[in-house]
Amino acid sequence: MGARSFRRRLENMISSALKFGTTKHWWLHEGREEGGPLVPAIKWKDGDGAFNLAQMIKVSYSAVVRLFPEIRDLRYNPETDAF
């Protein structure tokens, strides 16, 4: 599975975990624990949805930062609803 496939599947997993409130219906694809090109390895604890979701978000952010390092400088101001 290529880097783009890893990232797309990870984004789908995050979306599904948020939609259903759990990660119980997901398991890691072979190779995810080791990571891949442009996508860091992911930690996973069976049955620990909050931990798994946090890890997926962390890895997703890291993958985006690798491609677009300037994203680290983005800040959101909720009072002005602006970046």
PDB file of N, CA, C and O in Angstrom:
ATOM      1  N   MET A   1       0.857  -1.176   0.000  1.00  0.00           N
ATOM      2  CA  MET A   1       0.000   0.000   0.000  1.00  0.00           C
ATOM      3  C   MET A   1       0.896   1.229   0.000  1.00  0.00           C
ATOM      4  O   MET A   1       1.830   1.312   0.798  1.00  0.00           O
ATOM      5  N   GLY A   2       0.627   2.182  -0.881  1.00  0.00           N
ATOM      6  CA  GLY A   2       1.440   3.384  -0.999  1.00  0.00           C
ATOM      7  C   GLY A   2       1.127   4.404   0.077  1.00  0.00           C
ATOM      8  O   GLY A   2       0.167   4.265   0.835  1.00  0.00           O
ATOM      9  N   ALA A   3       1.962   5.434   0.124  1.00  0.00           N
ATOM     10  CA  ALA A   3       1.806   6.489   1.132  1.00  0.00           C
ATOM     11  C   ALA A   3       0.442   7.158   1.037  1.00  0.00           C
ATOM     12  O   ALA A   3      -0.192   7.431   2.056  1.00  0.00           O
ATOM     13  N   ARG A   4      -0.009   7.423  -0.183  1.00  0.00           N
ATOM     14  CA  ARG A   4      -1.309   8.079  -0.353  1.00  0.00           C
ATOM     15  C   ARG A   4      -2.435   7.194   0.177  1.00  0.00           C
ATOM     16  O   ARG A   4      -3.367   7.685   0.814  1.00  0.00           O
ATOM     17  N   SER A   5      -2.347   5.897  -0.086  1.00  0.00           N
ATOM     18  CA  SER A   5      -3.371   4.962   0.413  1.00  0.00           C
ATOM     19  C   SER A   5      -3.373   4.910   1.928  1.00  0.00           C
ATOM     20  O   SER A   5      -4.434   4.882   2.552  1.00  0.00           O
ATOM     21  N   PHE A   6      -2.172   4.895   2.530  1.00  0.00           N
ATOM     22  CA  PHE A   6      -2.084   4.901   3.992  1.00  0.00           C
ATOM     23  C   PHE A   6      -2.778   6.126   4.559  1.00  0.00           C
ATOM     24  O   PHE A   6      -3.576   6.023   5.491  1.00  0.00           O
ATOM     25  N   ARG A   7      -2.469   7.300   3.987  1.00  0.00           N
ATOM     26  CA  ARG A   7      -3.049   8.540   4.507  1.00  0.00           C
ATOM     27  C   ARG A   7      -4.561   8.556   4.317  1.00  0.00           C
ATOM     28  O   ARG A   7      -5.295   8.945   5.226  1.00  0.00           O
ATOM     29  N   ARG A   8      -5.031   8.139   3.147  1.00  0.00           N
ATOM     30  CA  ARG A   8      -6.472   8.163   2.895  1.00  0.00           C
ATOM     31  C   ARG A   8      -7.209   7.204   3.823  1.00  0.00           C
ATOM     32  O   ARG A   8      -8.272   7.538   4.346  1.00  0.00           O
ATOM     33  N   ARG A   9      -6.655   6.030   4.027  1.00  0.00           N
ATOM     34  CA  ARG A   9      -7.314   5.074   4.918  1.00  0.00           C
ATOM     35  C   ARG A   9      -7.327   5.610   6.342  1.00  0.00           C
ATOM     36  O   ARG A   9      -8.318   5.456   7.055  1.00  0.00           O
ATOM     37  N   LEU A  10      -6.235   6.237   6.758  1.00  0.00           N
ATOM     38  CA  LEU A  10      -6.172   6.806   8.101  1.00  0.00           C
ATOM     39  C   LEU A  10      -7.235   7.883   8.280  1.00  0.00           C
ATOM     40  O   LEU A  10      -7.907   7.917   9.311  1.00  0.00           O
ATOM     41  N   GLU A  11      -7.398   8.755   7.301  1.00  0.00           N
ATOM     42  CA  GLU A  11      -8.435   9.792   7.382  1.00  0.00           C
ATOM     43  C   GLU A  11      -9.827   9.158   7.456  1.00  0.00           C
ATOM     44  O   GLU A  11     -10.687   9.642   8.191  1.00  0.00           O
ATOM     45  N   ASN A  12     -10.050   8.094   6.710  1.00  0.00           N
ATOM     46  CA  ASN A  12     -11.340   7.396   6.762  1.00  0.00           C
ATOM     47  C   ASN A  12     -11.556   6.750   8.124  1.00  0.00           C
ATOM     48  O   ASN A  12     -12.673   6.747   8.643  1.00  0.00           O
ATOM     49  N   MET A  13     -10.497   6.206   8.701  1.00  0.00           N
ATOM     50  CA  MET A  13     -10.605   5.597  10.028  1.00  0.00           C
ATOM     51  C   MET A  13     -10.952   6.647  11.078  1.00  0.00           C
ATOM     52  O   MET A  13     -11.784   6.399  11.952  1.00  0.00           O
ATOM     53  N   ILE A  14     -10.327   7.807  11.000  1.00  0.00           N
ATOM     54  CA  ILE A  14     -10.629   8.898  11.949  1.00  0.00           C
ATOM     55  C   ILE A  14     -12.086   9.314  11.817  1.00  0.00           C
ATOM     56  O   ILE A  14     -12.792   9.457  12.815  1.00  0.00           O
ATOM     57  N   SER A  15     -12.529   9.506  10.592  1.00  0.00           N
ATOM     58  CA  SER A  15     -13.914   9.909  10.345  1.00  0.00           C
ATOM     59  C   SER A  15     -14.894   8.884  10.906  1.00  0.00           C
ATOM     60  O   SER A  15     -15.875   9.247  11.556  1.00  0.00           O
ATOM     61  N   SER A  16     -14.632   7.625  10.660  1.00  0.00           N
ATOM     62  CA  SER A  16     -15.518   6.567  11.134  1.00  0.00           C
ATOM     63  C   SER A  16     -15.508   6.474  12.665  1.00  0.00           C
ATOM     64  O   SER A  16     -16.553   6.273  13.284  1.00  0.00           O
ATOM     65  N   ALA A  17     -14.335   6.620  13.267  1.00  0.00           N
ATOM     66  CA  ALA A  17     -14.244   6.570  14.733  1.00  0.00           C
ATOM     67  C   ALA A  17     -15.041   7.703  15.359  1.00  0.00           C
ATOM     68  O   ALA A  17     -15.703   7.511  16.379  1.00  0.00           O
ATOM     69  N   LEU A  18     -14.980   8.883  14.752  1.00  0.00           N
ATOM     70  CA  LEU A  18     -15.761  10.012  15.260  1.00  0.00           C
ATOM     71  C   LEU A  18     -17.257   9.785  15.051  1.00  0.00           C
ATOM     72  O   LEU A  18     -18.065  10.084  15.930  1.00  0.00           O
ATOM     73  N   LYS A  19     -17.615   9.265  13.901  1.00  0.00           N
ATOM     74  CA  LYS A  19     -19.030   9.030  13.586  1.00  0.00           C
ATOM     75  C   LYS A  19     -19.660   8.012  14.536  1.00  0.00           C
ATOM     76  O   LYS A  19     -20.765   8.217  15.037  1.00  0.00           O
ATOM     77  N   PHE A  20     -18.934   6.899  14.780  1.00  0.00           N
ATOM     78  CA  PHE A  20     -19.505   5.821  15.575  1.00  0.00           C
ATOM     79  C   PHE A  20     -19.088   5.848  17.044  1.00  0.00           C
ATOM     80  O   PHE A  20     -19.601   5.075  17.853  1.00  0.00           O
ATOM     81  N   GLY A  21     -18.152   6.744  17.387  1.00  0.00           N
ATOM     82  CA  GLY A  21     -17.730   6.872  18.781  1.00  0.00           C
ATOM     83  C   GLY A  21     -16.882   5.724  19.287  1.00  0.00           C
ATOM     84  O   GLY A  21     -16.793   5.509  20.496  1.00  0.00           O
ATOM     85  N   THR A  22     -16.262   4.987  18.389  1.00  0.00           N
ATOM     86  CA  THR A  22     -15.441   3.844  18.787  1.00  0.00           C
ATOM     87  C   THR A  22     -14.458   3.487  17.673  1.00  0.00           C
ATOM     88  O   THR A  22     -14.614   3.893  16.521  1.00  0.00           O
ATOM     89  N   THR A  23     -13.444   2.717  18.055  1.00  0.00           N
ATOM     90  CA  THR A  23     -12.523   2.157  17.057  1.00  0.00           C
ATOM     91  C   THR A  23     -12.610   0.635  17.066  1.00  0.00           C
ATOM     92  O   THR A  23     -11.773  -0.039  16.466  1.00  0.00           O
ATOM     93  N   LYS A  24     -13.606   0.100  17.735  1.00  0.00           N
ATOM     94  CA  LYS A  24     -13.740  -1.363  17.849  1.00  0.00           C
ATOM     95  C   LYS A  24     -13.923  -2.055  16.500  1.00  0.00           C
ATOM     96  O   LYS A  24     -13.578  -3.228  16.350  1.00  0.00           O
ATOM     97  N   HIS A  25     -14.457  -1.342  15.534  1.00  0.00           N
ATOM     98  CA  HIS A  25     -14.702  -1.939  14.216  1.00  0.00           C
ATOM     99  C   HIS A  25     -13.491  -1.821  13.295  1.00  0.00           C
ATOM    100  O   HIS A  25     -13.557  -2.225  12.134  1.00  0.00           O
ATOM    101  N   TRP A  26     -12.387  -1.272  13.798  1.00  0.00           N
ATOM    102  CA  TRP A  26     -11.169  -1.103  13.000  1.00  0.00           C
ATOM    103  C   TRP A  26     -10.048  -1.954  13.543  1.00  0.00           C
ATOM    104  O   TRP A  26      -9.977  -2.222  14.743  1.00  0.00           O
ATOM    105  N   TRP A  27      -9.190  -2.367  12.669  1.00  0.00           N
ATOM    106  CA  TRP A  27      -7.935  -2.987  13.043  1.00  0.00           C
ATOM    107  C   TRP A  27      -6.885  -2.414  12.105  1.00  0.00           C
ATOM    108  O   TRP A  27      -7.205  -1.929  11.019  1.00  0.00           O
ATOM    109  N   LEU A  28      -5.635  -2.473  12.532  1.00  0.00           N
ATOM    110  CA  LEU A  28      -4.583  -1.880  11.725  1.00  0.00           C
ATOM    111  C   LEU A  28      -4.252  -2.763  10.529  1.00  0.00           C
ATOM    112  O   LEU A  28      -4.145  -3.984  10.648  1.00  0.00           O
ATOM    113  N   HIS A  29      -4.095  -2.131   9.395  1.00  0.00           N
ATOM    114  CA  HIS A  29      -3.646  -2.815   8.193  1.00  0.00           C
ATOM    115  C   HIS A  29      -2.202  -3.258   8.412  1.00  0.00           C
ATOM    116  O   HIS A  29      -1.434  -2.588   9.102  1.00  0.00           O
ATOM    117  N   GLU A  30      -1.854  -4.364   7.833  1.00  0.00           N
ATOM    118  CA  GLU A  30      -0.481  -4.848   7.933  1.00  0.00           C
ATOM    119  C   GLU A  30       0.498  -3.744   7.523  1.00  0.00           C
ATOM    120  O   GLU A  30       0.340  -3.137   6.464  1.00  0.00           O
ATOM    121  N   GLY A  31       1.481  -3.490   8.336  1.00  0.00           N
ATOM    122  CA  GLY A  31       2.466  -2.472   8.040  1.00  0.00           C
ATOM    123  C   GLY A  31       2.216  -1.140   8.728  1.00  0.00           C
ATOM    124  O   GLY A  31       3.117  -0.302   8.776  1.00  0.00           O
ATOM    125  N   ARG A  32       1.017  -0.917   9.263  1.00  0.00           N
ATOM    126  CA  ARG A  32       0.718   0.375   9.906  1.00  0.00           C
ATOM    127  C   ARG A  32       1.524   0.567  11.183  1.00  0.00           C
ATOM    128  O   ARG A  32       1.915   1.690  11.502  1.00  0.00           O
ATOM    129  N   GLU A  33       1.778  -0.510  11.916  1.00  0.00           N
ATOM    130  CA  GLU A  33       2.540  -0.364  13.149  1.00  0.00           C
ATOM    131  C   GLU A  33       3.989   0.021  12.874  1.00  0.00           C
ATOM    132  O   GLU A  33       4.663   0.581  13.738  1.00  0.00           O
ATOM    133  N   GLU A  34       4.468  -0.284  11.656  1.00  0.00           N
ATOM    134  CA  GLU A  34       5.824   0.085  11.282  1.00  0.00           C
ATOM    135  C   GLU A  34       5.859   1.419  10.547  1.00  0.00           C
ATOM    136  O   GLU A  34       6.921   2.034  10.446  1.00  0.00           O
ATOM    137  N   GLY A  35       4.738   1.871  10.039  1.00  0.00           N
ATOM    138  CA  GLY A  35       4.695   3.098   9.263  1.00  0.00           C
ATOM    139  C   GLY A  35       5.073   2.842   7.818  1.00  0.00           C
ATOM    140  O   GLY A  35       5.251   1.697   7.401  1.00  0.00           O
ATOM    141  N   GLY A  36       5.193   3.906   7.067  1.00  0.00           N
ATOM    142  CA  GLY A  36       5.534   3.789   5.663  1.00  0.00           C
ATOM    143  C   GLY A  36       6.061   5.109   5.146  1.00  0.00           C
ATOM    144  O   GLY A  36       6.312   6.028   5.925  1.00  0.00           O
ATOM    145  N   PRO A  37       6.228   5.212   3.844  1.00  0.00           N
ATOM    146  CA  PRO A  37       6.742   6.458   3.276  1.00  0.00           C
ATOM    147  C   PRO A  37       5.805   7.632   3.596  1.00  0.00           C
ATOM    148  O   PRO A  37       4.614   7.600   3.284  1.00  0.00           O
ATOM    149  N   LEU A  38       6.355   8.631   4.204  1.00  0.00           N
ATOM    150  CA  LEU A  38       5.627   9.861   4.549  1.00  0.00           C
ATOM    151  C   LEU A  38       4.534   9.671   5.591  1.00  0.00           C
ATOM    152  O   LEU A  38       3.824  10.626   5.903  1.00  0.00           O
ATOM    153  N   VAL A  39       4.378   8.477   6.136  1.00  0.00           N
ATOM    154  CA  VAL A  39       3.356   8.237   7.155  1.00  0.00           C
ATOM    155  C   VAL A  39       4.012   7.554   8.349  1.00  0.00           C
ATOM    156  O   VAL A  39       4.500   6.431   8.225  1.00  0.00           O
ATOM    157  N   PRO A  40       4.029   8.216   9.505  1.00  0.00           N
ATOM    158  CA  PRO A  40       4.664   7.619  10.685  1.00  0.00           C
ATOM    159  C   PRO A  40       3.954   6.349  11.146  1.00  0.00           C
ATOM    160  O   PRO A  40       2.806   6.094  10.782  1.00  0.00           O
ATOM    161  N   ALA A  41       4.649   5.568  11.942  1.00  0.00           N
ATOM    162  CA  ALA A  41       4.052   4.379  12.548  1.00  0.00           C
ATOM    163  C   ALA A  41       2.930   4.812  13.487  1.00  0.00           C
ATOM    164  O   ALA A  41       2.931   5.931  13.999  1.00  0.00           O
ATOM    165  N   ILE A  42       1.977   3.916  13.706  1.00  0.00           N
ATOM    166  CA  ILE A  42       0.862   4.233  14.597  1.00  0.00           C
ATOM    167  C   ILE A  42       0.828   3.227  15.742  1.00  0.00           C
ATOM    168  O   ILE A  42       1.012   2.027  15.536  1.00  0.00           O
ATOM    169  N   LYS A  43       0.589   3.732  16.949  1.00  0.00           N
ATOM    170  CA  LYS A  43       0.417   2.867  18.118  1.00  0.00           C
ATOM    171  C   LYS A  43      -1.063   2.526  18.205  1.00  0.00           C
ATOM    172  O   LYS A  43      -1.908   3.332  17.816  1.00  0.00           O
ATOM    173  N   TRP A  44      -1.387   1.336  18.712  1.00  0.00           N
ATOM    174  CA  TRP A  44      -2.767   0.901  18.778  1.00  0.00           C
ATOM    175  C   TRP A  44      -2.971   0.042  20.007  1.00  0.00           C
ATOM    176  O   TRP A  44      -2.157  -0.829  20.311  1.00  0.00           O
ATOM    177  N   LYS A  45      -4.065   0.292  20.715  1.00  0.00           N
ATOM    178  CA  LYS A  45      -4.448  -0.527  21.865  1.00  0.00           C
ATOM    179  C   LYS A  45      -5.856  -1.036  21.617  1.00  0.00           C
ATOM    180  O   LYS A  45      -6.814  -0.264  21.617  1.00  0.00           O
ATOM    181  N   ASP A  46      -5.975  -2.330  21.406  1.00  0.00           N
ATOM    182  CA  ASP A  46      -7.298  -2.918  21.187  1.00  0.00           C
ATOM    183  C   ASP A  46      -8.227  -2.565  22.337  1.00  0.00           C
ATOM    184  O   ASP A  46      -7.885  -2.751  23.505  1.00  0.00           O
ATOM    185  N   GLY A  47      -9.409  -2.053  21.998  1.00  0.00           N
ATOM    186  CA  GLY A  47     -10.412  -1.722  22.996  1.00  0.00           C
ATOM    187  C   GLY A  47     -10.274  -0.340  23.626  1.00  0.00           C
ATOM    188  O   GLY A  47     -11.111   0.043  24.442  1.00  0.00           O
ATOM    189  N   ASP A  48      -9.245   0.411  23.271  1.00  0.00           N
ATOM    190  CA  ASP A  48      -9.041   1.738  23.861  1.00  0.00           C
ATOM    191  C   ASP A  48      -9.279   2.796  22.780  1.00  0.00           C
ATOM    192  O   ASP A  48      -8.338   3.323  22.186  1.00  0.00           O
ATOM    193  N   GLY A  49     -10.549   3.089  22.542  1.00  0.00           N
ATOM    194  CA  GLY A  49     -10.936   3.991  21.466  1.00  0.00           C
ATOM    195  C   GLY A  49     -10.358   5.388  21.577  1.00  0.00           C
ATOM    196  O   GLY A  49      -9.927   5.961  20.576  1.00  0.00           O
ATOM    197  N   ALA A  50     -10.341   5.948  22.788  1.00  0.00           N
ATOM    198  CA  ALA A  50      -9.811   7.304  22.965  1.00  0.00           C
ATOM    199  C   ALA A  50      -8.327   7.351  22.620  1.00  0.00           C
ATOM    200  O   ALA A  50      -7.876   8.270  21.937  1.00  0.00           O
ATOM    201  N   PHE A  51      -7.572   6.367  23.088  1.00  0.00           N
ATOM    202  CA  PHE A  51      -6.143   6.303  22.778  1.00  0.00           C
ATOM    203  C   PHE A  51      -5.933   6.145  21.279  1.00  0.00           C
ATOM    204  O   PHE A  51      -5.114   6.846  20.685  1.00  0.00           O
ATOM    205  N   ASN A  52      -6.669   5.228  20.671  1.00  0.00           N
ATOM    206  CA  ASN A  52      -6.513   4.972  19.241  1.00  0.00           C
ATOM    207  C   ASN A  52      -6.856   6.196  18.400  1.00  0.00           C
ATOM    208  O   ASN A  52      -6.152   6.509  17.440  1.00  0.00           O
ATOM    209  N   LEU A  53      -7.934   6.888  18.757  1.00  0.00           N
ATOM    210  CA  LEU A  53      -8.315   8.090  18.019  1.00  0.00           C
ATOM    211  C   LEU A  53      -7.236   9.162  18.157  1.00  0.00           C
ATOM    212  O   LEU A  53      -6.868   9.806  17.174  1.00  0.00           O
ATOM    213  N   ALA A  54      -6.734   9.349  19.365  1.00  0.00           N
ATOM    214  CA  ALA A  54      -5.664  10.336  19.579  1.00  0.00           C
ATOM    215  C   ALA A  54      -4.432   9.980  18.752  1.00  0.00           C
ATOM    216  O   ALA A  54      -3.805  10.862  18.166  1.00  0.00           O
ATOM    217  N   GLN A  55      -4.084   8.711  18.699  1.00  0.00           N
ATOM    218  CA  GLN A  55      -2.928   8.286  17.916  1.00  0.00           C
ATOM    219  C   GLN A  55      -3.146   8.516  16.425  1.00  0.00           C
ATOM    220  O   GLN A  55      -2.240   8.963  15.722  1.00  0.00           O
ATOM    221  N   MET A  56      -4.348   8.210  15.947  1.00  0.00           N
ATOM    222  CA  MET A  56      -4.637   8.419  14.524  1.00  0.00           C
ATOM    223  C   MET A  56      -4.551   9.898  14.157  1.00  0.00           C
ATOM    224  O   MET A  56      -4.004  10.249  13.111  1.00  0.00           O
ATOM    225  N   ILE A  57      -5.087  10.761  15.011  1.00  0.00           N
ATOM    226  CA  ILE A  57      -5.028  12.198  14.748  1.00  0.00           C
ATOM    227  C   ILE A  57      -3.581  12.681  14.770  1.00  0.00           C
ATOM    228  O   ILE A  57      -3.174  13.468  13.915  1.00  0.00           O
ATOM    229  N   LYS A  58      -2.810  12.215  15.738  1.00  0.00           N
ATOM    230  CA  LYS A  58      -1.402  12.597  15.846  1.00  0.00           C
ATOM    231  C   LYS A  58      -0.620  12.169  14.596  1.00  0.00           C
ATOM    232  O   LYS A  58       0.152  12.956  14.049  1.00  0.00           O
ATOM    233  N   VAL A  59      -0.815  10.952  14.156  1.00  0.00           N
ATOM    234  CA  VAL A  59      -0.109  10.438  12.982  1.00  0.00           C
ATOM    235  C   VAL A  59      -0.573  11.155  11.718  1.00  0.00           C
ATOM    236  O   VAL A  59       0.237  11.449  10.840  1.00  0.00           O
ATOM    237  N   SER A  60      -1.861  11.434  11.622  1.00  0.00           N
ATOM    238  CA  SER A  60      -2.387  12.155  10.466  1.00  0.00           C
ATOM    239  C   SER A  60      -1.767  13.542  10.378  1.00  0.00           C
ATOM    240  O   SER A  60      -1.340  13.968   9.305  1.00  0.00           O
ATOM    241  N   TYR A  61      -1.717  14.245  11.503  1.00  0.00           N
ATOM    242  CA  TYR A  61      -1.110  15.575  11.537  1.00  0.00           C
ATOM    243  C   TYR A  61       0.368  15.500  11.146  1.00  0.00           C
ATOM    244  O   TYR A  61       0.848  16.325  10.368  1.00  0.00           O
ATOM    245  N   SER A  62       1.080  14.524  11.678  1.00  0.00           N
ATOM    246  CA  SER A  62       2.502  14.365  11.359  1.00  0.00           C
ATOM    247  C   SER A  62       2.717  14.123   9.873  1.00  0.00           C
ATOM    248  O   SER A  62       3.672  14.636   9.288  1.00  0.00           O
ATOM    249  N   ALA A  63       1.833  13.341   9.260  1.00  0.00           N
ATOM    250  CA  ALA A  63       1.948  13.068   7.829  1.00  0.00           C
ATOM    251  C   ALA A  63       1.737  14.340   7.010  1.00  0.00           C
ATOM    252  O   ALA A  63       2.438  14.565   6.024  1.00  0.00           O
ATOM    253  N   VAL A  64       0.789  15.159   7.407  1.00  0.00           N
ATOM    254  CA  VAL A  64       0.529  16.412   6.695  1.00  0.00           C
ATOM    255  C   VAL A  64       1.709  17.370   6.865  1.00  0.00           C
ATOM    256  O   VAL A  64       2.113  18.038   5.913  1.00  0.00           O
ATOM    257  N   VAL A  65       2.260  17.434   8.077  1.00  0.00           N
ATOM    258  CA  VAL A  65       3.394  18.318   8.340  1.00  0.00           C
ATOM    259  C   VAL A  65       4.608  17.908   7.505  1.00  0.00           C
ATOM    260  O   VAL A  65       5.372  18.765   7.060  1.00  0.00           O
ATOM    261  N   ARG A  66       4.787  16.617   7.292  1.00  0.00           N
ATOM    262  CA  ARG A  66       5.908  16.164   6.462  1.00  0.00           C
ATOM    263  C   ARG A  66       5.777  16.687   5.033  1.00  0.00           C
ATOM    264  O   ARG A  66       6.779  17.005   4.392  1.00  0.00           O
ATOM    265  N   LEU A  67       4.567  16.774   4.542  1.00  0.00           N
ATOM    266  CA  LEU A  67       4.341  17.261   3.180  1.00  0.00           C
ATOM    267  C   LEU A  67       4.290  18.785   3.112  1.00  0.00           C
ATOM    268  O   LEU A  67       4.756  19.389   2.146  1.00  0.00           O
ATOM    269  N   PHE A  68       3.721  19.397   4.147  1.00  0.00           N
ATOM    270  CA  PHE A  68       3.532  20.852   4.176  1.00  0.00           C
ATOM    271  C   PHE A  68       4.027  21.407   5.514  1.00  0.00           C
ATOM    272  O   PHE A  68       3.210  21.701   6.387  1.00  0.00           O
ATOM    273  N   PRO A  69       5.334  21.556   5.696  1.00  0.00           N
ATOM    274  CA  PRO A  69       5.884  21.991   6.993  1.00  0.00           C
ATOM    275  C   PRO A  69       5.342  23.335   7.475  1.00  0.00           C
ATOM    276  O   PRO A  69       5.305  23.590   8.679  1.00  0.00           O
ATOM    277  N   GLU A  70       4.925  24.188   6.556  1.00  0.00           N
ATOM    278  CA  GLU A  70       4.419  25.500   6.953  1.00  0.00           C
ATOM    279  C   GLU A  70       3.124  25.414   7.772  1.00  0.00           C
ATOM    280  O   GLU A  70       2.732  26.393   8.405  1.00  0.00           O
ATOM    281  N   ILE A  71       2.476  24.280   7.766  1.00  0.00           N
ATOM    282  CA  ILE A  71       1.227  24.123   8.524  1.00  0.00           C
ATOM    283  C   ILE A  71       1.477  24.260  10.031  1.00  0.00           C
ATOM    284  O   ILE A  71       0.563  24.592  10.786  1.00  0.00           O
ATOM    285  N   ARG A  72       2.709  24.005  10.462  1.00  0.00           N
ATOM    286  CA  ARG A  72       3.043  24.167  11.889  1.00  0.00           C
ATOM    287  C   ARG A  72       2.798  25.585  12.371  1.00  0.00           C
ATOM    288  O   ARG A  72       2.529  25.811  13.551  1.00  0.00           O
ATOM    289  N   ASP A  73       2.892  26.542  11.450  1.00  0.00           N
ATOM    290  CA  ASP A  73       2.742  27.950  11.811  1.00  0.00           C
ATOM    291  C   ASP A  73       1.290  28.429  11.840  1.00  0.00           C
ATOM    292  O   ASP A  73       1.024  29.561  12.244  1.00  0.00           O
ATOM    293  N   LEU A  74       0.360  27.592  11.422  1.00  0.00           N
ATOM    294  CA  LEU A  74      -1.050  27.992  11.422  1.00  0.00           C
ATOM    295  C   LEU A  74      -1.602  28.056  12.837  1.00  0.00           C
ATOM    296  O   LEU A  74      -1.319  27.190  13.665  1.00  0.00           O
ATOM    297  N   ARG A  75      -2.372  29.065  13.101  1.00  0.00           N
ATOM    298  CA  ARG A  75      -3.057  29.211  14.385  1.00  0.00           C
ATOM    299  C   ARG A  75      -4.488  29.627  14.099  1.00  0.00           C
ATOM    300  O   ARG A  75      -4.754  30.398  13.177  1.00  0.00           O
ATOM    301  N   TYR A  76      -5.396  29.112  14.893  1.00  0.00           N
ATOM    302  CA  TYR A  76      -6.814  29.456  14.740  1.00  0.00           C
ATOM    303  C   TYR A  76      -7.235  30.323  15.906  1.00  0.00           C
ATOM    304  O   TYR A  76      -6.936  30.009  17.059  1.00  0.00           O
ATOM    305  N   ASN A  77      -7.928  31.411  15.615  1.00  0.00           N
ATOM    306  CA  ASN A  77      -8.453  32.295  16.633  1.00  0.00           C
ATOM    307  C   ASN A  77      -9.966  32.130  16.651  1.00  0.00           C
ATOM    308  O   ASN A  77     -10.643  32.616  15.745  1.00  0.00           O
ATOM    309  N   PRO A  78     -10.515  31.455  17.660  1.00  0.00           N
ATOM    310  CA  PRO A  78     -11.960  31.229  17.690  1.00  0.00           C
ATOM    311  C   PRO A  78     -12.777  32.500  17.866  1.00  0.00           C
ATOM    312  O   PRO A  78     -13.945  32.543  17.480  1.00  0.00           O
ATOM    313  N   GLU A  79     -12.177  33.533  18.443  1.00  0.00           N
ATOM    314  CA  GLU A  79     -12.914  34.796  18.643  1.00  0.00           C
ATOM    315  C   GLU A  79     -13.164  35.499  17.319  1.00  0.00           C
ATOM    316  O   GLU A  79     -14.207  36.126  17.133  1.00  0.00           O
ATOM    317  N   THR A  80     -12.212  35.397  16.399  1.00  0.00           N
ATOM    318  CA  THR A  80     -12.380  36.044  15.087  1.00  0.00           C
ATOM    319  C   THR A  80     -12.754  35.031  14.010  1.00  0.00           C
ATOM    320  O   THR A  80     -13.029  35.410  12.871  1.00  0.00           O
ATOM    321  N   ASP A  81     -12.765  33.753  14.359  1.00  0.00           N
ATOM    322  CA  ASP A  81     -13.050  32.675  13.415  1.00  0.00           C
ATOM    323  C   ASP A  81     -12.127  32.771  12.194  1.00  0.00           C
ATOM    324  O   ASP A  81     -12.560  32.662  11.047  1.00  0.00           O
ATOM    325  N   ALA A  82     -10.849  32.979  12.486  1.00  0.00           N
ATOM    326  CA  ALA A  82      -9.860  33.150  11.419  1.00  0.00           C
ATOM    327  C   ALA A  82      -8.569  32.418  11.745  1.00  0.00           C
ATOM    328  O   ALA A  82      -8.234  32.202  12.910  1.00  0.00           O
ATOM    329  N   PHE A  83      -7.855  32.042  10.701  1.00  0.00           N
ATOM    330  CA  PHE A  83      -6.534  31.419  10.854  1.00  0.00           C
ATOM    331  C   PHE A  83      -5.479  32.474  10.728  1.00  0.00           C
ATOM    332  O   PHE A  83      -4.289  32.172  10.825  1.00  0.00           O
TER     333      PHE A  83
END
